[in-house]
Amino acid sequence: MGIKGKNNINSDNYGILLNGDRTQWLVKRGDTEVRTIDIEASRAVEDNPLFYHNVYTRGDKKIGYLVYNHFTPGPNGYSDRTYDEEMKKIFAGFQAQGVNEFVLDLRYNGGGYENSANMLAGLLIPEASRKKVFAVFSDNKGQSYSNDFCVETKGTAGYLKLNSNRIYILTSQSTASSSEVVINSLNPFMDVILIGELTEGKNVGMEMQKNDKYEWMYWPITLRVTNAVNYDYSAGFKPDIEWNEYDLTQNPTDVLLPLGDPDEFMLGKAISLITGVKRSARGMNTLSKSIMKGESVYQSTERHATGGMLMVPEGKDN
């Protein structure tokens, strides 16, 4: 195999395969047959963490739903607030539609930046608690500091008035770090109902360290994270309702449906708890009935997983 007319891939030309440029491969079979394959340049793919949102009307219930897959302020790092601003607009829409119940889907969210986690929690926290402590950060020297909930005073933020100060959060084994910080921060101030699996228990934060001499940076774990009542979630959060989307023994007539479908396994469970109406199940074929219990081997969202919550460098959170 060769690249761009070269007969072999070697230490001098293999880098061409890594930088995503348009290239040409020469593929040889045996002694004589040679094929030329043109590979187009790679294209940028934006992974917007605000994957899906909707409002479901069930009688007097206006149920807001948000699938949020990682805590990233914007596509170009912590100084880019594109996604955070989009989140505020989404919540303004929820508010305008009179949302009074809420389902937050964090089942595929492995964490990310603290400032985005604080913004999300600040949009969900009851009005009476908006000046309370969001999280407490402690180092190994016994020093600690706290951040209050992020209360946006400008832009298009839309705060919700939720029935009984209640929220439903969907979780899985992949729910970690900043996702757990949001759960932990809300717990002292509202009724947080968890549906899904035990979360990971990643209760640490990482601060960026730079070495300008060598032009590199690293993110060591430097902080332990608790909430306003000093709750430590290192063992993870146990769900109030254990509900595994891959375990068809819980509902053997069910199938996996697209996120946002009101009959989808986990969202449907939350809606049924809110309305008191049993969710419908859609039949599956005979072959799938023989596979009653499965588990996630790998999720593409795992590439966003971090060793802990990422702390924005001082002075870079606005």
Residue, then its C-alpha position, 0 to 999 in steps of 0.5 A: m500500500g502506498i500514499k500519493g504515488k509512493n510505493n510504501i507507507n513509512s515514517d516519512n509519509y504516514g502523517i498524511l493519513l492523520n491530518g485529514d487532507r485529500t489524498q490518494w492510495l495505491v493498493k497492490r494485490g500480489d505482484t501485478e494488480v494495482r488499484t488507485i483509491d481517491i480519498e476526499a478531505s475530511r470535513a468538520v463535524e459539529d457535535n452540539p451537546l443540545f441534542y434534542h428538546n421538545v414540549y409535550t402537553r398532557g392535560d394541564k401538564k406542560i412537560g419540557y424535555l432536554v437531551y444534553n450530551h456533554f457540558t461544552p460552552g461552545p464549539n471552540g473551547y471554553s471562551d466560546r459561549t455559543y452552546d450556552e447561549e443556545m441553551k438560554k434560548i431553549f429555556a426561554g422557549f420552555q418558559a414561553q410555552g408554560v412548561n411546569e414539569f421537566v425531564l432532563d436527559l443526562r443518560y449519555n452525558g459524561g461531563g465537561y465544563e463547570n460553567s455550563a453545568n452551573m448555567l443549566a442548574g441555574l436555569l432549573i433551580p427554584e426562584a427562592s434558591r437562586k442565590k444559594v450555593f451551587a457547589v463547593f470545591s475543596d483541595n487536599k490542603g483543606q482549603s475550599y471555595s464555593n460558587d453560587f448558582c449562575v443567575e443570568t441577568k441579561g440575554t434570553a434566559g428563561y426560568l421555569k416555574l415547575n410544579s412542586n419544585r420537582i424535576y425528573i432526571l434520566t441517568s445511566q452508568s455513563t452519567a458522570s462528573s458535571s452531570e452528577v454535579v448538577i444533580n447534587s447541586l439541585n438536591p438540597f433545593m428541589d425534589v430530584i427524581l432519578i430514573g435509570e441506573l446508578t451514576e458513575g460517582k465522579n466527584v472531582g474537578m480538574e484545573m488546567q495547568k500550562n507550561d509555556k516553555y514547552e507549549w503544552m497543558y494538562w488537567p490534573i485532578t485538584l478538587r473534590v466537589t460537594n454541594a451546599v450541604n456537603y454531600d459527597y457522591s463518590a458512590g454515585f447516585k442511586p436512581d429512585i426508579e431503576w430503569n435500564e433501556y437495554d433490559l427488556t426483561q423490564n418490559p418484554t414487549d418494548v423496543l428502542l425508539p428515537l430520543g424524543d419519542p414520547d413512548e421511548f423507554m425512559l422518557g415514556k416512564a417519566i411522562s407516565l410518572i408525571t401524568g399517572v397514565k401508564r406508558s404504551a409499549r410497542g411490540m417487537n419481532t420474534l427475533s428481538k424477543s430472544i434477546m431479553k437483556g443487553e448492555s452498552v458495550y461502547q457509546s460514541t459519547e464516551r469520547h467526551a468523558t473526562g477524569g473530572m469536571l473541567m474548571v474554566p481558567e480564572g478570568k475566562d468564564n465570561 
